[in-house]
């Protein structure tokens, strides 16, 4: 299981990558979509992490 800090670091990394990839490209460019989907997956993991923590209380 990933720690909260690991997930947050990955989100920051993927956001920076998405920004660089999207620069000068259309939002519908396949590379932009692929990078966005990777970020979405990690954001979903982040949300699940918090839901698990809240249900433990």
PDB file of N, CA, C and O in Angstrom:
ATOM      1  N   UNK A   1       0.848  -1.176   0.000  1.00  0.00           N
ATOM      2  CA  UNK A   1       0.000   0.000   0.000  1.00  0.00           C
ATOM      3  C   UNK A   1       0.895   1.241   0.000  1.00  0.00           C
ATOM      4  O   UNK A   1       1.895   1.306   0.716  1.00  0.00           O
ATOM      5  N   UNK A   2       0.524   2.192  -0.794  1.00  0.00           N
ATOM      6  CA  UNK A   2       1.276   3.444  -0.871  1.00  0.00           C
ATOM      7  C   UNK A   2       0.931   4.339   0.311  1.00  0.00           C
ATOM      8  O   UNK A   2      -0.194   4.329   0.813  1.00  0.00           O
ATOM      9  N   UNK A   3       1.906   5.101   0.738  1.00  0.00           N
ATOM     10  CA  UNK A   3       1.643   6.067   1.800  1.00  0.00           C
ATOM     11  C   UNK A   3       1.058   7.331   1.180  1.00  0.00           C
ATOM     12  O   UNK A   3       1.147   7.549  -0.029  1.00  0.00           O
ATOM     13  N   UNK A   4       0.468   8.143   2.018  1.00  0.00           N
ATOM     14  CA  UNK A   4      -0.117   9.398   1.559  1.00  0.00           C
ATOM     15  C   UNK A   4       0.947  10.262   0.888  1.00  0.00           C
ATOM     16  O   UNK A   4       0.695  10.844  -0.167  1.00  0.00           O
ATOM     17  N   UNK A   5       2.115  10.349   1.480  1.00  0.00           N
ATOM     18  CA  UNK A   5       3.200  11.166   0.923  1.00  0.00           C
ATOM     19  C   UNK A   5       3.609  10.657  -0.460  1.00  0.00           C
ATOM     20  O   UNK A   5       3.853  11.457  -1.363  1.00  0.00           O
ATOM     21  N   UNK A   6       3.686   9.345  -0.633  1.00  0.00           N
ATOM     22  CA  UNK A   6       4.046   8.778  -1.935  1.00  0.00           C
ATOM     23  C   UNK A   6       3.012   9.138  -2.998  1.00  0.00           C
ATOM     24  O   UNK A   6       3.361   9.482  -4.127  1.00  0.00           O
ATOM     25  N   UNK A   7       1.751   9.054  -2.627  1.00  0.00           N
ATOM     26  CA  UNK A   7       0.677   9.386  -3.566  1.00  0.00           C
ATOM     27  C   UNK A   7       0.736  10.865  -3.923  1.00  0.00           C
ATOM     28  O   UNK A   7       0.608  11.226  -5.093  1.00  0.00           O
ATOM     29  N   UNK A   8       0.929  11.722  -2.927  1.00  0.00           N
ATOM     30  CA  UNK A   8       1.011  13.165  -3.188  1.00  0.00           C
ATOM     31  C   UNK A   8       2.199  13.504  -4.091  1.00  0.00           C
ATOM     32  O   UNK A   8       2.086  14.344  -4.984  1.00  0.00           O
ATOM     33  N   UNK A   9       3.323  12.856  -3.858  1.00  0.00           N
ATOM     34  CA  UNK A   9       4.499  13.088  -4.705  1.00  0.00           C
ATOM     35  C   UNK A   9       4.238  12.650  -6.141  1.00  0.00           C
ATOM     36  O   UNK A   9       4.628  13.330  -7.090  1.00  0.00           O
ATOM     37  N   UNK A  10       3.580  11.520  -6.287  1.00  0.00           N
ATOM     38  CA  UNK A  10       3.262  11.023  -7.631  1.00  0.00           C
ATOM     39  C   UNK A  10       2.305  11.980  -8.341  1.00  0.00           C
ATOM     40  O   UNK A  10       2.453  12.226  -9.538  1.00  0.00           O
ATOM     41  N   UNK A  11       1.331  12.518  -7.616  1.00  0.00           N
ATOM     42  CA  UNK A  11       0.396  13.485  -8.203  1.00  0.00           C
ATOM     43  C   UNK A  11       1.165  14.707  -8.705  1.00  0.00           C
ATOM     44  O   UNK A  11       0.930  15.172  -9.821  1.00  0.00           O
ATOM     45  N   UNK A  12       2.067  15.222  -7.899  1.00  0.00           N
ATOM     46  CA  UNK A  12       2.856  16.392  -8.308  1.00  0.00           C
ATOM     47  C   UNK A  12       3.688  16.085  -9.548  1.00  0.00           C
ATOM     48  O   UNK A  12       3.772  16.899 -10.468  1.00  0.00           O
ATOM     49  N   UNK A  13       4.295  14.916  -9.564  1.00  0.00           N
ATOM     50  CA  UNK A  13       5.125  14.506 -10.696  1.00  0.00           C
ATOM     51  C   UNK A  13       4.289  14.396 -11.978  1.00  0.00           C
ATOM     52  O   UNK A  13       4.684  14.895 -13.032  1.00  0.00           O
ATOM     53  N   UNK A  14       3.138  13.741 -11.872  1.00  0.00           N
ATOM     54  CA  UNK A  14       2.295  13.551 -13.047  1.00  0.00           C
ATOM     55  C   UNK A  14       1.674  14.857 -13.527  1.00  0.00           C
ATOM     56  O   UNK A  14       1.491  15.048 -14.729  1.00  0.00           O
ATOM     57  N   UNK A  15       1.350  15.750 -12.613  1.00  0.00           N
ATOM     58  CA  UNK A  15       0.832  17.071 -13.013  1.00  0.00           C
ATOM     59  C   UNK A  15       1.882  17.832 -13.814  1.00  0.00           C
ATOM     60  O   UNK A  15       1.571  18.444 -14.836  1.00  0.00           O
ATOM     61  N   UNK A  16       3.120  17.789 -13.348  1.00  0.00           N
ATOM     62  CA  UNK A  16       4.203  18.472 -14.063  1.00  0.00           C
ATOM     63  C   UNK A  16       4.403  17.852 -15.444  1.00  0.00           C
ATOM     64  O   UNK A  16       4.598  18.568 -16.425  1.00  0.00           O
ATOM     65  N   UNK A  17       4.356  16.531 -15.520  1.00  0.00           N
ATOM     66  CA  UNK A  17       4.498  15.851 -16.808  1.00  0.00           C
ATOM     67  C   UNK A  17       3.366  16.229 -17.749  1.00  0.00           C
ATOM     68  O   UNK A  17       3.595  16.504 -18.927  1.00  0.00           O
ATOM     69  N   UNK A  18       2.147  16.243 -17.230  1.00  0.00           N
ATOM     70  CA  UNK A  18       0.989  16.603 -18.046  1.00  0.00           C
ATOM     71  C   UNK A  18       1.138  18.026 -18.570  1.00  0.00           C
ATOM     72  O   UNK A  18       0.871  18.285 -19.743  1.00  0.00           O
ATOM     73  N   UNK A  19       1.554  18.932 -17.724  1.00  0.00           N
ATOM     74  CA  UNK A  19       1.742  20.320 -18.133  1.00  0.00           C
ATOM     75  C   UNK A  19       2.744  20.406 -19.284  1.00  0.00           C
ATOM     76  O   UNK A  19       2.499  21.097 -20.273  1.00  0.00           O
ATOM     77  N   UNK A  20       3.860  19.709 -19.155  1.00  0.00           N
ATOM     78  CA  UNK A  20       4.887  19.741 -20.200  1.00  0.00           C
ATOM     79  C   UNK A  20       4.392  19.108 -21.498  1.00  0.00           C
ATOM     80  O   UNK A  20       4.642  19.634 -22.582  1.00  0.00           O
ATOM     81  N   UNK A  21       3.704  18.003 -21.392  1.00  0.00           N
ATOM     82  CA  UNK A  21       3.194  17.318 -22.582  1.00  0.00           C
ATOM     83  C   UNK A  21       2.136  18.163 -23.278  1.00  0.00           C
ATOM     84  O   UNK A  21       2.102  18.235 -24.506  1.00  0.00           O
ATOM     85  N   UNK A  22       1.277  18.799 -22.498  1.00  0.00           N
ATOM     86  CA  UNK A  22       0.158  19.565 -23.061  1.00  0.00           C
ATOM     87  C   UNK A  22       0.602  20.889 -23.677  1.00  0.00           C
ATOM     88  O   UNK A  22      -0.109  21.463 -24.503  1.00  0.00           O
ATOM     89  N   UNK A  23       1.745  21.359 -23.286  1.00  0.00           N
ATOM     90  CA  UNK A  23       2.244  22.642 -23.795  1.00  0.00           C
ATOM     91  C   UNK A  23       2.364  22.586 -25.323  1.00  0.00           C
ATOM     92  O   UNK A  23       3.126  21.789 -25.870  1.00  0.00           O
ATOM     93  N   UNK A  24       1.605  23.439 -25.990  1.00  0.00           N
ATOM     94  CA  UNK A  24       1.677  23.516 -27.446  1.00  0.00           C
ATOM     95  C   UNK A  24       0.909  22.435 -28.181  1.00  0.00           C
ATOM     96  O   UNK A  24       1.007  22.333 -29.404  1.00  0.00           O
ATOM     97  N   UNK A  25       0.149  21.630 -27.460  1.00  0.00           N
ATOM     98  CA  UNK A  25      -0.642  20.570 -28.094  1.00  0.00           C
ATOM     99  C   UNK A  25      -2.114  20.788 -27.802  1.00  0.00           C
ATOM    100  O   UNK A  25      -2.486  21.498 -26.868  1.00  0.00           O
ATOM    101  N   UNK A  26      -2.926  20.172 -28.610  1.00  0.00           N
ATOM    102  CA  UNK A  26      -4.370  20.178 -28.376  1.00  0.00           C
ATOM    103  C   UNK A  26      -4.679  19.248 -27.207  1.00  0.00           C
ATOM    104  O   UNK A  26      -3.951  18.286 -26.961  1.00  0.00           O
ATOM    105  N   UNK A  27      -5.766  19.541 -26.486  1.00  0.00           N
ATOM    106  CA  UNK A  27      -6.162  18.672 -25.377  1.00  0.00           C
ATOM    107  C   UNK A  27      -6.574  17.287 -25.852  1.00  0.00           C
ATOM    108  O   UNK A  27      -6.600  16.345 -25.060  1.00  0.00           O
ATOM    109  N   UNK A  28      -6.894  17.153 -27.120  1.00  0.00           N
ATOM    110  CA  UNK A  28      -7.305  15.858 -27.668  1.00  0.00           C
ATOM    111  C   UNK A  28      -6.134  15.059 -28.230  1.00  0.00           C
ATOM    112  O   UNK A  28      -6.331  13.967 -28.763  1.00  0.00           O
ATOM    113  N   UNK A  29      -4.934  15.584 -28.120  1.00  0.00           N
ATOM    114  CA  UNK A  29      -3.742  14.873 -28.576  1.00  0.00           C
ATOM    115  C   UNK A  29      -3.619  13.577 -27.770  1.00  0.00           C
ATOM    116  O   UNK A  29      -3.780  13.600 -26.549  1.00  0.00           O
ATOM    117  N   UNK A  30      -3.337  12.456 -28.424  1.00  0.00           N
ATOM    118  CA  UNK A  30      -3.250  11.169 -27.712  1.00  0.00           C
ATOM    119  C   UNK A  30      -2.265  11.163 -26.541  1.00  0.00           C
ATOM    120  O   UNK A  30      -2.529  10.520 -25.525  1.00  0.00           O
ATOM    121  N   UNK A  31      -1.150  11.856 -26.664  1.00  0.00           N
ATOM    122  CA  UNK A  31      -0.177  11.895 -25.566  1.00  0.00           C
ATOM    123  C   UNK A  31      -0.717  12.678 -24.368  1.00  0.00           C
ATOM    124  O   UNK A  31      -0.459  12.318 -23.219  1.00  0.00           O
ATOM    125  N   UNK A  32      -1.458  13.734 -24.636  1.00  0.00           N
ATOM    126  CA  UNK A  32      -2.069  14.518 -23.558  1.00  0.00           C
ATOM    127  C   UNK A  32      -3.126  13.678 -22.847  1.00  0.00           C
ATOM    128  O   UNK A  32      -3.202  13.669 -21.619  1.00  0.00           O
ATOM    129  N   UNK A  33      -3.927  12.985 -23.619  1.00  0.00           N
ATOM    130  CA  UNK A  33      -4.966  12.125 -23.039  1.00  0.00           C
ATOM    131  C   UNK A  33      -4.339  11.030 -22.184  1.00  0.00           C
ATOM    132  O   UNK A  33      -4.812  10.754 -21.082  1.00  0.00           O
ATOM    133  N   UNK A  34      -3.287  10.413 -22.684  1.00  0.00           N
ATOM    134  CA  UNK A  34      -2.605   9.340 -21.938  1.00  0.00           C
ATOM    135  C   UNK A  34      -2.052   9.862 -20.604  1.00  0.00           C
ATOM    136  O   UNK A  34      -2.206   9.214 -19.569  1.00  0.00           O
ATOM    137  N   UNK A  35      -1.413  11.027 -20.637  1.00  0.00           N
ATOM    138  CA  UNK A  35      -0.856  11.611 -19.410  1.00  0.00           C
ATOM    139  C   UNK A  35      -1.972  11.990 -18.440  1.00  0.00           C
ATOM    140  O   UNK A  35      -1.835  11.816 -17.229  1.00  0.00           O
ATOM    141  N   UNK A  36      -3.063  12.504 -18.971  1.00  0.00           N
ATOM    142  CA  UNK A  36      -4.205  12.880 -18.136  1.00  0.00           C
ATOM    143  C   UNK A  36      -4.821  11.652 -17.467  1.00  0.00           C
ATOM    144  O   UNK A  36      -5.214  11.708 -16.302  1.00  0.00           O
ATOM    145  N   UNK A  37      -4.902  10.564 -18.193  1.00  0.00           N
ATOM    146  CA  UNK A  37      -5.465   9.335 -17.632  1.00  0.00           C
ATOM    147  C   UNK A  37      -4.581   8.773 -16.525  1.00  0.00           C
ATOM    148  O   UNK A  37      -5.090   8.256 -15.530  1.00  0.00           O
ATOM    149  N   UNK A  38      -3.273   8.867 -16.687  1.00  0.00           N
ATOM    150  CA  UNK A  38      -2.356   8.421 -15.627  1.00  0.00           C
ATOM    151  C   UNK A  38      -2.578   9.237 -14.356  1.00  0.00           C
ATOM    152  O   UNK A  38      -2.640   8.691 -13.254  1.00  0.00           O
ATOM    153  N   UNK A  39      -2.695  10.551 -14.529  1.00  0.00           N
ATOM    154  CA  UNK A  39      -2.946  11.422 -13.382  1.00  0.00           C
ATOM    155  C   UNK A  39      -4.286  11.080 -12.743  1.00  0.00           C
ATOM    156  O   UNK A  39      -4.387  11.022 -11.517  1.00  0.00           O
ATOM    157  N   UNK A  40      -5.305  10.855 -13.547  1.00  0.00           N
ATOM    158  CA  UNK A  40      -6.624  10.482 -13.026  1.00  0.00           C
ATOM    159  C   UNK A  40      -6.553   9.226 -12.166  1.00  0.00           C
ATOM    160  O   UNK A  40      -7.193   9.153 -11.117  1.00  0.00           O
ATOM    161  N   UNK A  41      -5.783   8.245 -12.601  1.00  0.00           N
ATOM    162  CA  UNK A  41      -5.662   6.999 -11.839  1.00  0.00           C
ATOM    163  C   UNK A  41      -5.079   7.257 -10.454  1.00  0.00           C
ATOM    164  O   UNK A  41      -5.552   6.701  -9.463  1.00  0.00           O
ATOM    165  N   UNK A  42      -4.062   8.091 -10.390  1.00  0.00           N
ATOM    166  CA  UNK A  42      -3.427   8.374  -9.100  1.00  0.00           C
ATOM    167  C   UNK A  42      -4.342   9.236  -8.232  1.00  0.00           C
ATOM    168  O   UNK A  42      -4.380   9.060  -7.014  1.00  0.00           O
ATOM    169  N   UNK A  43      -5.070  10.155  -8.837  1.00  0.00           N
ATOM    170  CA  UNK A  43      -6.037  10.949  -8.072  1.00  0.00           C
ATOM    171  C   UNK A  43      -7.135  10.056  -7.499  1.00  0.00           C
ATOM    172  O   UNK A  43      -7.598  10.279  -6.381  1.00  0.00           O
ATOM    173  N   UNK A  44      -7.548   9.057  -8.254  1.00  0.00           N
ATOM    174  CA  UNK A  44      -8.536   8.100  -7.744  1.00  0.00           C
ATOM    175  C   UNK A  44      -7.962   7.296  -6.584  1.00  0.00           C
ATOM    176  O   UNK A  44      -8.662   7.023  -5.609  1.00  0.00           O
ATOM    177  N   UNK A  45      -6.699   6.918  -6.684  1.00  0.00           N
ATOM    178  CA  UNK A  45      -6.033   6.202  -5.589  1.00  0.00           C
ATOM    179  C   UNK A  45      -5.985   7.084  -4.336  1.00  0.00           C
ATOM    180  O   UNK A  45      -6.196   6.599  -3.224  1.00  0.00           O
ATOM    181  N   UNK A  46      -5.712   8.362  -4.517  1.00  0.00           N
ATOM    182  CA  UNK A  46      -5.676   9.330  -3.419  1.00  0.00           C
ATOM    183  C   UNK A  46      -7.037   9.407  -2.735  1.00  0.00           C
ATOM    184  O   UNK A  46      -7.122   9.397  -1.507  1.00  0.00           O
ATOM    185  N   UNK A  47      -8.091   9.483  -3.525  1.00  0.00           N
ATOM    186  CA  UNK A  47      -9.448   9.537  -2.974  1.00  0.00           C
ATOM    187  C   UNK A  47      -9.784   8.253  -2.206  1.00  0.00           C
ATOM    188  O   UNK A  47     -10.365   8.314  -1.123  1.00  0.00           O
ATOM    189  N   UNK A  48      -9.423   7.104  -2.756  1.00  0.00           N
ATOM    190  CA  UNK A  48      -9.678   5.824  -2.086  1.00  0.00           C
ATOM    191  C   UNK A  48      -8.925   5.748  -0.762  1.00  0.00           C
ATOM    192  O   UNK A  48      -9.439   5.222   0.225  1.00  0.00           O
ATOM    193  N   UNK A  49      -7.707   6.275  -0.749  1.00  0.00           N
ATOM    194  CA  UNK A  49      -6.903   6.292   0.462  1.00  0.00           C
ATOM    195  C   UNK A  49      -7.657   7.015   1.579  1.00  0.00           C
ATOM    196  O   UNK A  49      -7.732   6.522   2.705  1.00  0.00           O
ATOM    197  N   UNK A  50      -8.216   8.192   1.260  1.00  0.00           N
ATOM    198  CA  UNK A  50      -8.947   8.964   2.263  1.00  0.00           C
ATOM    199  C   UNK A  50     -10.249   8.285   2.662  1.00  0.00           C
ATOM    200  O   UNK A  50     -10.637   8.346   3.828  1.00  0.00           O
ATOM    201  N   UNK A  51     -10.915   7.655   1.743  1.00  0.00           N
ATOM    202  CA  UNK A  51     -12.154   6.947   2.087  1.00  0.00           C
ATOM    203  C   UNK A  51     -11.862   5.807   3.054  1.00  0.00           C
ATOM    204  O   UNK A  51     -12.622   5.575   3.994  1.00  0.00           O
ATOM    205  N   UNK A  52     -10.758   5.093   2.824  1.00  0.00           N
ATOM    206  CA  UNK A  52     -10.366   4.007   3.736  1.00  0.00           C
ATOM    207  C   UNK A  52     -10.062   4.561   5.120  1.00  0.00           C
ATOM    208  O   UNK A  52     -10.483   3.997   6.130  1.00  0.00           O
ATOM    209  N   UNK A  53      -9.328   5.668   5.158  1.00  0.00           N
ATOM    210  CA  UNK A  53      -8.968   6.259   6.451  1.00  0.00           C
ATOM    211  C   UNK A  53     -10.203   6.736   7.205  1.00  0.00           C
ATOM    212  O   UNK A  53     -10.289   6.577   8.422  1.00  0.00           O
ATOM    213  N   UNK A  54     -11.152   7.313   6.492  1.00  0.00           N
ATOM    214  CA  UNK A  54     -12.373   7.809   7.133  1.00  0.00           C
ATOM    215  C   UNK A  54     -13.235   6.648   7.643  1.00  0.00           C
ATOM    216  O   UNK A  54     -13.880   6.769   8.685  1.00  0.00           O
ATOM    217  N   UNK A  55     -13.249   5.546   6.927  1.00  0.00           N
ATOM    218  CA  UNK A  55     -14.060   4.408   7.358  1.00  0.00           C
ATOM    219  C   UNK A  55     -13.433   3.685   8.549  1.00  0.00           C
ATOM    220  O   UNK A  55     -14.124   2.952   9.256  1.00  0.00           O
ATOM    221  N   UNK A  56     -12.145   3.879   8.777  1.00  0.00           N
ATOM    222  CA  UNK A  56     -11.461   3.259   9.914  1.00  0.00           C
ATOM    223  C   UNK A  56     -11.778   3.971  11.224  1.00  0.00           C
ATOM    224  O   UNK A  56     -11.581   3.411  12.302  1.00  0.00           O
ATOM    225  N   UNK A  57     -12.263   5.191  11.133  1.00  0.00           N
ATOM    226  CA  UNK A  57     -12.543   5.974  12.347  1.00  0.00           C
ATOM    227  C   UNK A  57     -13.857   5.595  12.966  1.00  0.00           C
ATOM    228  O   UNK A  57     -14.243   6.157  13.991  1.00  0.00           O
TER     229      UNK A  57
END
